[in-house]
Amino acid sequence: MRAVTKIAAALALSSVWTAGAMAANPMLAEVEIKAASRAERDAGVWVDGQYIGHVRQLRGKSRLTLLPGTHELVFKLAGYEDVRRTITLEPGERYAYRLAMTTPSELKFPSADETAQVVLSVAPKDAAVFIDDRYAGHVDRFAKGLRLKAGTYRIKIALPGYQPFESEMTLRPGQRYEIKTQLAKGSISEQDGELLVVDR
């Protein structure tokens, strides 16, 4: 059963980047994710525990294609409750799922003087940003920078098919930082990048 899950995850990963996977193999099933609002378009998508991209990427010819059977879909976005959905797919099935996410009622944001700004000068811009192993969004979502409360964080920037960038940062309130890196295509290995304190 584990081998089937790994094959499904591999097919899911390849379907994000390869158009026409379903046409090439009619035994696959197709999943269309429809965002209920603009926010859900930025949600990260996991299939059977494997991160495959964000909702905005998985549309049109890049719709998610999976092996028939039961799969767990998980959607994550900073500031929203995770959404979990178990689906069972038949060969050749086209399955549509409407994603609606909610914010926790106890969610509180720190004031501006308690935070630091992290500017992401990263390519590709659809790479995912993880803060302490939690999905925050994709790089393009933070065009004006990412604001974090003062403290120490593990930052990971990753995209399937690319080598990830990882760094630990200690942020001070009122400071502006910049992460500059270009992810290299290939398997996981050490990735070069720069962490800069821009101003105080």
Secondary structure, 3 states (H helix, E strand, C coil): CHHHHHHHHHHHHHHHHCCCHHHHCCCCEEEEEEECCCHHHHCEEEECCEEEEEHHHCCHHHCEEECCEEEEEEEECCCCCCEEEEEEECCCCEEEEEECCCCCCCCCCCCHHHEEEEEEEEECCCCEEEECCEEEEEHHHHCCCEEEECEEEEEEEECCCECCEEEEEEECCCCEEEEEEECCECCCCCCCCEEEEEEC
